[in-house]
Amino acid sequence: MMVTHKKFITETIQFITVFMMLAALYAIFFYAPVEKTMGIVQKIFYIHVPSAFLAFFAFLITFVTSIIYLYKKDYKWDVIAACSAEIGVVFCTIVLITGPIWAKPVWNVWWTWDPRLTTTLILWFTYIAYFMLRGAVRENQRANLSAVFGIIGFVNVPITFLAIRLWRTIHPVVITTKGLNMVPPMKHTLILTFIAFLFLFLTLLLCRTRLENIRIDTEKMRALAEDRFDQE
């Protein structure tokens, strides 16, 4: 009964994700107007910004679940932490790809060592190192060391978010104290894209954790079968 309930929730989230992503794509290309100064290239903004915030959100989940793992020593939290970090790296990669595409026509350069860009790149390398650590250490030490790294690595997330406020930067400020400084169609499109990407993240996390749990169970069964074979 529990499996059926979880399957229903997963399938519902997947259905909503598909619907929201299609709606977001329609809004980006047909509903939101073309920006006067930047032109059509500005539309990458609706992919770039939600990807950045979802990367931060994914690393936040890694941070929280790493703390829970160290407290409870329950490996399911380590699985969630690792899977969320993996998805966060994907979103962070999208940010680093779409950023230069957006910057080239506007700044006339693919990359500049702006504080926001630099801290984002450091953030990406931090979580690449997280997975290098998971692959390098022994299985009995992996969860503990990964949890500590996941907690320490999160320090760069608020630094990256606040970089445009802490240092002089040419990177635009998307959210100000007055809210979103843009015309209503652009604002609606950005909010819709945020929601769509959030559901995409949930879908990826559910599917990735399920896949990882299957892999772990398979490894346990294979180890058990090998032990029985050796005993015989």
Secondary structure, DSSP 8 states (H G I E B T S, - for coil): -HHHHHHHHHHHHHHHHHHHHHHHHHIIIIIS--BTTTBGGGGGHHHHHHHHHHHHHHHHHHHHHHHHHHHH--HHHHHHHHHHHHHHHHHHHHHHHHHHHHHHHHHSSS----HHHHHHHHHHHHHHHHHHHHHHS-HHHHHHHHHHHHHHHTTHHHHHHHHHHHS---S--SEETTEE-S-HHHHHHHHHHHHHHHHHHHHHHHHHHHHHHHHHHHHHHHHHHHHHHHH-
